Amino acid sequence: MTEATATQTPEIDDFIDALWLEDGLSKNTLAAYRRDLALFAGWLRKERGGALLDAAKENDLQAYMGVRLSTKGKATSANRRLTVFKRYFPELSATQRQTSLGSGVVVAAEGYVLTNHHVIQGADDIQLVLSDGSRVSARVRGADPESDLAVLKADAENLPAITFAAADHLQVGDVVLAIGNPFGLGNTVTMGIVSALGRNYLGVNRFEDFIQTDAPINVGNSGGALINTNGELIGINTAVLAKNLGVEGIGFAIPVNLVRGVMTEILSKGRVVRGWIGILPTDIDDTEAQRFRLAQAGVVVVKLVIGSPAADAGIEPRDIILTVNGVKVQSAQDALTRIANAKPGQKVRVTGIRGTQPFDTVVAVSERPRVAN
């Protein structure tokens, strides 16, 4: 590397003055920064033929620092300088373009495609690779982060679309096939069985009702189809239990009944409308009920939004919810789902226990606040 201490510029002097005033750095440190900046300017001219401010990009600075690290072995010092350089010269932080892979399912010949919300979240450009290898652009028609589903509209029509299966026909033990694009390899099919139905409390989505399967679901399979032996859609592949936990063959798919409902709402309203009354329930067992001096185990209101429909109806924290609209709630998730299924403007009847006394109240349902995409 050629020393370039003679190639000083006004920009470097301004940078050093700012460091001195803001950070109170020692003269030795300032000298080191000045030397590094001068070397970087010289390195840029040699490698790219540019000046410090008009040719410097993130990869240039990273490459230069890589040389400094390998030759000097001062990781902490060099990384500190990298951060400081970028603070005073924003043009050194060029936006990095990132590409991610996922899968999707054509659900309508008009070009509607289902996938996971996490596959397209934050995407500026979406390209679909069809089964025949052709590429088409797509845009997000609507997304629902709370179920991790999204609907895309491809810039194409007359596409072959999948058929939806009847959700109530699926049983544990049924043979299923997972289709997707694992690791970007292209169309891939794996086989397994339905291991369980109605899985929740995984912490993946707010509203969970997963199909569990042992059909391998790998990186890139998210958003792909889980189908039955008739080729009908029974779910959207979404998650897999981490293999670093020492488990194999535990994957999860969003069931077709939830998929169909979300898709219908997005296509008709542009968003998913759910009911909301402003409670956060949780499940407690007998031991916890005794510790918190509650009448019994069950679904307990742990948080209540001030001014919410539930608060207006007299529901309080520590209330135990027994039924929603006359149906016994099985879990906190079940209670939230039953409330979410009510339309804004409707009323739901909630019964439960407060202290040792029963309560019965009617709550006017509002629309659930939307989660940012």
Backbone torsions as a table, in degrees:
resi	resn	phi	psi	omega
1	MET	NA	136.6	-178.5
2	THR	-86.9	130.5	176.7
3	GLU	-67.2	142.4	-175.8
4	ALA	-135.5	35.1	-175.6
5	THR	-64.9	-19.2	-178.3
6	ALA	-81.5	-10.6	-174.0
7	THR	-92.8	60.2	179.5
8	GLN	-77.9	152.2	177.6
9	THR	-135.8	158.0	175.8
10	PRO	-57.6	-34.4	-179.9
11	GLU	-60.9	-40.8	179.6
12	ILE	-65.1	-43.1	179.5
13	ASP	-62.5	-41.8	178.4
14	ASP	-62.9	-39.7	179.9
15	PHE	-61.9	-46.3	-179.0
16	ILE	-65.3	-41.1	177.7
17	ASP	-60.3	-41.4	-179.7
18	ALA	-65.5	-41.2	178.1
19	LEU	-61.7	-42.1	-177.6
20	TRP	-62.6	-43.2	-177.4
21	LEU	-73.0	-43.9	-172.0
22	GLU	-82.0	-45.4	-171.7
23	ASP	-99.4	-11.4	179.8
24	GLY	59.8	39.8	-175.8
25	LEU	-76.8	154.9	-179.5
26	SER	-71.3	162.5	179.6
27	LYS	-61.9	-37.3	179.6
28	ASN	-64.0	-41.9	179.3
29	THR	-66.4	-43.0	178.4
30	LEU	-61.4	-38.8	178.6
31	ALA	-64.3	-39.6	178.1
32	ALA	-64.5	-41.9	178.3
33	TYR	-63.6	-44.0	179.7
34	ARG	-60.5	-41.7	-179.7
35	ARG	-65.0	-43.4	179.6
36	ASP	-64.0	-40.8	179.2
37	LEU	-64.7	-41.5	179.2
38	ALA	-64.6	-42.6	177.2
39	LEU	-62.6	-40.5	179.8
40	PHE	-63.8	-41.6	178.3
41	ALA	-62.1	-43.4	178.7
42	GLY	-66.4	-39.9	179.1
43	TRP	-63.2	-40.4	178.2
44	LEU	-62.6	-43.6	-179.4
45	ARG	-63.0	-37.4	-179.9
46	LYS	-71.8	-44.0	-174.2
47	GLU	-82.9	-37.0	-172.5
48	ARG	-122.5	-7.9	-179.6
49	GLY	69.6	24.2	-177.1
50	GLY	-118.3	174.8	176.8
51	ALA	-97.1	173.0	-173.4
52	LEU	-59.5	-46.9	-171.1
53	LEU	-89.2	-24.7	-174.9
54	ASP	-100.6	-10.2	-179.0
55	ALA	-120.0	-9.9	-175.2
56	ALA	-72.0	128.1	176.2
57	LYS	-130.8	166.3	-177.5
58	GLU	-56.4	-44.8	-176.5
59	ASN	-67.1	-30.8	176.8
60	ASP	-64.7	-46.6	-178.1
61	LEU	-66.4	-40.7	177.5
62	GLN	-62.6	-42.4	-179.9
63	ALA	-63.5	-43.0	179.4
64	TYR	-63.6	-44.7	179.3
65	MET	-64.3	-32.3	176.0
66	GLY	-60.4	-40.4	176.1
67	VAL	-64.7	-43.3	-179.4
68	ARG	-63.1	-41.4	-179.4
69	LEU	-65.6	-41.6	-176.6
70	SER	-71.2	-28.3	-177.0
71	THR	-93.7	-30.3	-176.1
72	LYS	-105.8	-27.9	179.6
73	GLY	69.6	23.4	-178.8
74	LYS	-107.2	76.6	-173.3
75	ALA	-63.2	-46.6	-176.5
76	THR	-62.5	-46.5	-178.6
77	SER	-63.4	-45.6	-177.1
78	ALA	-67.7	-39.7	178.8
79	ASN	-66.8	-36.9	176.3
80	ARG	-61.1	-44.9	-178.7
81	ARG	-66.1	-36.4	177.8
82	LEU	-58.8	-45.6	179.9
83	THR	-64.0	-44.3	-178.0
84	VAL	-67.4	-42.7	178.2
85	PHE	-53.4	-47.6	-174.7
86	LYS	-69.1	-26.1	178.5
87	ARG	-70.7	-39.7	-176.7
88	TYR	-91.2	-17.5	177.1
89	PHE	-128.1	82.1	-176.4
90	PRO	-56.4	-27.5	-178.9
91	GLU	-66.2	-10.9	175.4
92	LEU	-75.8	-14.9	-178.0
93	SER	-103.3	69.0	177.8
94	ALA	-66.9	143.4	179.4
95	THR	-63.8	130.5	179.5
96	GLN	-91.1	131.6	176.9
97	ARG	-89.5	123.9	-179.2
98	GLN	-114.9	146.0	179.9
99	THR	-122.4	134.6	176.0
100	SER	-126.2	158.1	-177.8
101	LEU	-117.4	148.4	175.7
102	GLY	-160.3	-171.8	-179.0
103	SER	-127.3	168.7	178.7
104	GLY	-157.5	172.0	-177.3
105	VAL	-133.1	126.1	174.1
106	VAL	-75.0	119.8	-175.3
107	VAL	-111.9	-5.7	177.5
108	ALA	-151.9	141.5	-177.3
109	ALA	-61.4	-23.8	-180.0
110	GLU	-69.8	-5.7	176.1
111	GLY	107.2	16.8	176.9
112	TYR	-83.1	135.4	-175.0
113	VAL	-129.9	133.9	175.7
114	LEU	-98.1	141.5	174.1
115	THR	-155.2	-176.0	175.4
116	ASN	-84.4	146.1	176.1
117	HIS	-60.7	-39.6	-176.6
118	HIS	-68.1	-17.3	178.2
119	VAL	-72.6	-37.1	-174.3
120	ILE	-109.3	1.6	-176.6
121	GLN	-59.4	126.8	177.9
122	GLY	77.6	6.1	-176.9
123	ALA	-74.3	135.6	174.4
124	ASP	-92.1	-26.4	-177.4
125	ASP	-144.0	130.9	-179.0
126	ILE	-121.5	124.7	177.3
127	GLN	-118.1	128.9	178.1
128	LEU	-102.2	134.3	173.8
129	VAL	-107.3	112.9	-176.9
130	LEU	-79.4	170.7	-175.1
131	SER	-62.5	-23.9	178.6
132	ASP	-88.6	4.7	177.7
133	GLY	92.1	-8.4	-179.7
134	SER	-74.3	154.4	-179.0
135	ARG	-115.2	139.3	174.9
136	VAL	-138.6	150.5	176.1
137	SER	-81.1	157.8	178.5
138	ALA	-146.5	157.3	175.7
139	ARG	-128.8	159.0	-179.0
140	VAL	-79.0	119.3	176.8
141	ARG	-81.7	-33.2	177.9
142	GLY	178.0	156.3	-178.3
143	ALA	-141.7	154.2	179.3
144	ASP	-133.8	90.5	-177.5
145	PRO	-57.9	-30.0	-174.6
146	GLU	-73.3	-18.6	172.5
147	SER	-112.0	-3.1	-178.7
148	ASP	61.1	44.2	176.9
149	LEU	-125.6	150.8	177.1
150	ALA	-145.2	147.8	176.3
151	VAL	-114.2	127.2	177.9
152	LEU	-107.7	155.6	172.6
153	LYS	-118.9	113.0	179.9
154	ALA	-79.2	149.5	175.6
155	ASP	-82.0	58.8	-179.8
156	ALA	-161.8	157.3	177.6
157	GLU	-134.2	176.2	-178.6
158	ASN	56.8	40.0	178.0
159	LEU	-88.8	146.1	175.9
160	PRO	-68.1	126.0	-174.8
161	ALA	-112.6	150.2	-179.3
162	ILE	-79.5	156.4	175.7
163	THR	-97.5	137.6	178.6
164	PHE	-83.0	135.7	177.8
165	ALA	-82.9	162.8	172.7
166	ALA	-78.3	119.1	-172.7
167	ALA	-63.2	-33.8	-174.5
168	ASP	-76.3	-2.9	179.1
169	HIS	-91.3	-10.5	-175.8
170	LEU	-77.2	134.6	-179.7
171	GLN	-134.1	154.6	174.2
172	VAL	-60.2	133.1	-178.4
173	GLY	101.5	-14.3	178.5
174	ASP	-64.6	142.5	177.1
175	VAL	-76.5	134.5	-179.6
176	VAL	-134.2	159.3	178.6
177	LEU	-126.0	133.3	176.7
178	ALA	-104.6	125.0	-178.1
179	ILE	-114.3	136.9	179.1
180	GLY	-175.6	-163.1	-175.3
181	ASN	-126.4	66.3	-175.4
182	PRO	-66.3	129.9	176.7
183	PHE	55.9	22.8	178.9
184	GLY	73.0	16.8	-177.0
185	LEU	-76.2	-17.0	-176.8
186	GLY	105.9	-171.1	-176.3
187	ASN	-53.5	122.8	-179.1
188	THR	-139.9	140.2	179.9
189	VAL	-122.7	131.4	173.2
190	THR	-123.3	157.2	-174.0
191	MET	-124.0	147.7	176.2
192	GLY	-166.4	-157.9	177.6
193	ILE	-129.7	167.0	171.4
194	VAL	-76.6	115.6	-177.5
195	SER	-87.2	-31.5	-179.4
196	ALA	-165.4	162.0	177.6
197	LEU	-125.3	155.5	175.6
198	GLY	70.4	28.7	179.1
199	ARG	-72.2	134.6	175.3
200	ASN	-145.4	-170.8	-176.4
201	TYR	59.7	31.7	176.4
202	LEU	-89.0	-15.7	-178.9
203	GLY	77.2	17.9	179.7
204	VAL	-87.6	-51.4	-178.6
205	ASN	-127.5	163.9	174.5
206	ARG	-67.7	-43.2	179.8
207	PHE	-110.1	109.2	-173.5
208	GLU	-121.2	134.8	176.4
209	ASP	-156.5	56.0	-165.7
210	PHE	-74.4	149.9	163.3
211	ILE	-86.9	127.5	174.8
212	GLN	-96.9	134.6	-179.0
213	THR	-140.8	155.0	174.2
214	ASP	-99.9	5.9	172.1
215	ALA	-65.0	124.3	-175.7
216	PRO	-55.8	125.9	175.3
217	ILE	-118.5	110.6	-174.4
218	ASN	-108.5	175.2	177.6
219	VAL	-56.6	127.2	-177.7
220	GLY	101.2	-13.6	178.2
221	ASN	-81.1	-16.2	-178.3
222	SER	-55.6	131.7	-179.8
223	GLY	91.8	-7.5	-179.1
224	GLY	-82.2	174.2	-174.3
225	ALA	-87.7	139.5	164.2
226	LEU	-107.6	119.4	-173.3
227	ILE	-122.7	160.9	174.7
228	ASN	-90.8	-177.1	-175.8
229	THR	-72.3	-7.8	174.1
230	ASN	-92.2	1.5	-179.0
231	GLY	79.9	15.5	-178.8
232	GLU	-94.9	146.5	-178.2
233	LEU	-72.7	125.5	175.5
234	ILE	-117.1	-10.9	179.6
235	GLY	-176.2	168.9	175.9
236	ILE	-113.7	118.4	-179.4
237	ASN	-59.9	131.5	-171.4
238	THR	-131.3	-43.2	-171.8
239	ALA	-150.4	162.8	175.4
240	VAL	-138.6	141.6	178.0
241	LEU	-66.5	134.0	-173.5
242	ALA	-55.3	128.0	-178.9
243	LYS	-70.0	-20.3	178.1
244	ASN	-71.5	-5.8	174.4
245	LEU	-85.4	-0.5	178.3
246	GLY	85.2	23.5	-179.8
247	VAL	-119.1	154.7	177.4
248	GLU	-134.3	151.2	170.5
249	GLY	69.8	35.5	175.3
250	ILE	-126.1	96.3	178.6
251	GLY	-117.9	163.7	-175.6
252	PHE	-135.5	141.9	179.2
253	ALA	-132.4	144.9	176.6
254	ILE	-76.5	126.4	-174.5
255	PRO	-68.8	155.8	-171.4
256	VAL	-65.0	-30.2	179.7
257	ASN	-65.8	-40.2	176.4
258	LEU	-69.1	-41.5	178.8
259	VAL	-58.6	-48.0	-177.8
260	ARG	-61.8	-43.1	-179.5
261	GLY	-63.9	-44.6	179.5
262	VAL	-64.1	-44.4	-179.1
263	MET	-62.0	-44.0	180.0
264	THR	-60.5	-43.4	179.8
265	GLU	-64.1	-44.1	-178.7
266	ILE	-64.0	-44.0	-177.7
267	LEU	-70.8	-30.7	-177.5
268	SER	-91.1	-31.8	-174.3
269	LYS	-122.4	-10.8	-178.1
270	GLY	84.1	-4.5	-179.7
271	ARG	-160.2	168.5	176.6
272	VAL	-97.4	121.4	-180.0
273	VAL	-98.2	122.6	179.7
274	ARG	-126.6	154.5	176.3
275	GLY	-77.2	155.0	-176.5
276	TRP	-155.3	137.2	176.1
277	ILE	-123.9	-5.3	173.1
278	GLY	92.4	31.1	176.5
279	ILE	-117.8	151.8	170.1
280	LEU	-119.2	103.2	-179.5
281	PRO	-93.5	160.6	173.2
282	THR	-144.5	162.3	179.3
283	ASP	-94.7	136.1	174.2
284	ILE	-127.5	145.8	178.5
285	ASP	-95.9	-176.2	-176.5
286	ASP	-61.2	-40.7	-179.4
287	THR	-62.7	-45.4	179.9
288	GLU	-67.0	-36.7	178.6
289	ALA	-60.9	-41.5	178.4
290	GLN	-66.5	-41.7	-177.8
291	ARG	-64.0	-39.1	-178.5
292	PHE	-93.4	7.7	176.5
293	ARG	57.3	47.1	175.8
294	LEU	-100.7	156.8	-173.3
295	ALA	-63.8	-34.4	-177.2
296	GLN	-164.0	169.4	174.5
297	ALA	-73.2	161.8	177.9
298	GLY	149.3	-150.9	-178.1
299	VAL	-98.1	116.6	-173.5
300	VAL	-114.9	138.3	174.9
301	VAL	-77.3	115.0	-179.2
302	VAL	-101.6	-24.3	177.2
303	LYS	-139.8	148.6	-179.0
304	LEU	-139.1	127.3	-180.0
305	VAL	-76.5	125.7	179.4
306	ILE	-63.0	132.2	179.2
307	GLY	80.6	5.6	-179.9
308	SER	-79.1	166.8	177.3
309	PRO	-56.7	-38.5	179.8
310	ALA	-65.0	-42.1	178.6
311	ALA	-63.9	-41.4	179.4
312	ASP	-64.4	-29.5	-178.9
313	ALA	-85.7	-0.6	175.8
314	GLY	94.7	4.7	176.1
315	ILE	-69.4	142.9	-176.0
316	GLU	-128.9	156.3	171.0
317	PRO	-57.0	145.6	-178.4
318	ARG	81.3	-3.3	173.0
319	ASP	-65.1	140.2	174.6
320	ILE	-98.6	121.5	-179.1
321	ILE	-90.0	126.6	179.7
322	LEU	-102.2	-45.3	-178.0
323	THR	-138.5	154.2	170.4
324	VAL	-126.9	118.5	-176.4
325	ASN	54.4	40.0	174.5
326	GLY	81.7	-0.8	-179.5
327	VAL	-106.3	127.7	-179.8
328	LYS	-63.2	130.2	179.4
329	VAL	-83.9	136.2	-177.3
330	GLN	-91.3	-22.6	-176.0
331	SER	-164.6	170.7	175.7
332	ALA	-62.5	-40.0	177.5
333	GLN	-61.1	-41.2	178.9
334	ASP	-63.0	-41.9	178.9
335	ALA	-62.6	-46.4	179.2
336	LEU	-61.9	-40.6	-178.8
337	THR	-65.8	-42.1	179.8
338	ARG	-64.0	-39.4	177.2
339	ILE	-68.6	-41.4	-179.7
340	ALA	-63.6	-30.8	-179.3
341	ASN	-74.0	-15.2	176.2
342	ALA	-77.5	144.7	-178.9
343	LYS	-84.9	143.9	175.1
344	PRO	-54.4	134.7	-176.9
345	GLY	100.7	-23.7	175.8
346	GLN	-76.3	170.1	176.9
347	LYS	-121.3	140.6	177.0
348	VAL	-119.4	142.8	177.8
349	ARG	-96.8	127.3	-178.4
350	VAL	-119.4	127.3	175.0
351	THR	-119.1	154.3	-179.9
352	GLY	-176.7	-160.1	-178.9
353	ILE	-127.1	131.3	174.0
354	ARG	-119.3	113.7	-172.6
355	GLY	69.4	-110.9	175.6
356	THR	-118.7	4.5	-175.4
357	GLN	-108.1	142.2	177.0
358	PRO	-73.8	153.3	173.0
359	PHE	-135.3	157.2	-177.5
360	ASP	-146.5	118.8	-176.8
361	THR	-142.7	157.8	177.9
362	VAL	-112.3	129.9	-175.3
363	VAL	-117.9	130.8	175.2
364	ALA	-79.8	125.1	-174.1
365	VAL	-83.2	134.8	172.9
366	SER	-107.9	174.7	177.3
367	GLU	-81.0	135.2	179.8
368	ARG	-64.2	130.1	177.6
369	PRO	-57.1	140.6	-176.6
370	ARG	-78.4	144.8	175.0
371	VAL	-91.1	133.6	-178.7
372	ALA	-61.7	140.2	177.9
373	ASN	-75.0	NA	NA
